[in-house]
């Protein structure tokens, strides 16, 4: 089996899964253009990879990082965080796969000759890599769905997690390139790289948990403020209702007194005085009603 075939088998399936995950996490403007660029770049990289050293491979992989950024829309800070964290997940899934390769073959780094000699271990390693990568990317997508785009993203503080994640992205790249490109025989360094990668994921998890707590606190504060304003409105309505009830009770009491006066005058035969009293009471009530309407 040629070196190019080995790279196609080892690189293309993983990169296609990774590209599909990014297309679900990001709002891609043109999916046909995105997939055309992704497939062509991945196949080109796999075909040219056998003749590259570690530095050239790093430079050649940069377009795969930039394509999702430039072909997606939305907040730039959110796009950077998604792409950087997705690559961290990709690298973190590769390191346990490398550890499995070492455990199966005893070879620290998978060279083409070692792959041809242990092709079954190579297949198992990449199957395990995909089996770990897919649920990790699904979990990452759910995390980003949990933190939807908000208006506060435009604040300067929104760039703090971006800088944190990009710093991790650079450090993990250096951590992987050093053992693969320069310290290929150091199993201790490789084991330390696996632990450091897991520590990065734990740090990201703690960061997002703190985001969750902060967002929950802000939501609770906003809800409490809304309930407080509604309560103030209800209390104001209740006070007005109580005033109306008291005014109605007073009016009922006054009407009862005036009725007693009119009845007393009528019993004494003073009908003219009773009519005059009724007219005065009617004028007084009309005047009070018009003043109440104006108030």
Secondary structure, 3 states (H helix, E strand, C coil): CCHHHHHHHHHHHHHHHHHHHHHHHCEECCHHHHHHHHHHHHHHHHHHHHHCCHHHHHHHHHHHHHHHHHCEECCHHHHHHHHHHHHHHHHHHHHHHHHHHHHHHCCCCCCHHHHHHCHHHHHHHHHHHHHHHHHHHHHHHHHHHHCCCCHHHHCHHHHHHHHHHHHHHHHHHHHHHHHHHHCCCCHHHHHHHHHHHHHHHHHHHHHHHHHHHHHHHHHHHHHHHHHHHHHHHHHHHHHHHHHHHHHHHHHHHHHHHHHHHHHHHHHCCCHHHHHHHHHHHHHHHHHHHHHHHHC
